[in-house]
Amino acid sequence: MSNDKRRSGSSDENILYLDETSGDDLARALADAEKAVAAVEERHRREEAPRSASLAPAPIEVELTEEVEMGIEPGTPPQEVPHAATLEARVKELEALLLEEKERTILAEEETGRLREAAIRKAADFENLKRRTEKDKSDYLKYALCDFFRELLPVLDNFERAMQHAGTVPEGPLADFKLGIQMISRQLADTLKRMGLVEVLAEGQAFNPNFHEAVMREETDAVPPGTVVSVLQRGYILNDRLLRPAMVKVSAALSHPADDSSAGTPASREE
């Protein structure tokens, strides 16, 4: 037995045996060391946090700006970044597209100008057509009764002749009848005047071929030559349009015969 203890003691001679008191001290020392390390690491983290917060965004913003300017999607891996030649080709392609869009815009503006001019021209044509239609309508309403009044003019002439003949009838039983006819004549003249029918001024006026028709010529020195002496048939105008010219007698200058008193025979002159 003593030999076994001596043998075991010789094999474990390099092992350090601690009692219970020494073991507790060592555990407390390790715990304190771990707390100190943890405190140092925490202090380092707190010191590094503001510095990383102030320095980190700037490079990221620059990188994003450069990537956007180069037409690269943010976050593209470095191996997928296009080559400079590819970027130049892309720039040329975009310039070609921009030039094409400008040409298309110019063509669109020219087409818009042509359409605007066409619309203005159409509006002017429509306005002219509208005015012309209104004028034609107004002329139709004014002169629609021209044919009717032309057919009525001979009736008015006969009525006027009857009135002239009534003036030669002696006063008597027909006086009231004559007065009634004169009143009807005035009423008819007023009605025709309201409808636009007026008489052509002729007697005492200078002869006007646009409104007068000369059928007779009378030599006289009572009025200047070319003056209407009398009216043989009245003329009428309907709304500024001549329906019938007035048939008139026009004055002419006197034709003086040759003065024979101043002329003598050769014999008498010799005497």
Beta strands, then each sheet from edge to edge (+ up, - down):
strand 1: 197-199
strand 2: 212-219
strand 3: 228-233
strand 4: 236-238
strand 5: 241-244
strand 6: 246-252
sheet 1: 1+ 4- 5+
sheet 2: 2+ 6+ 3-
end
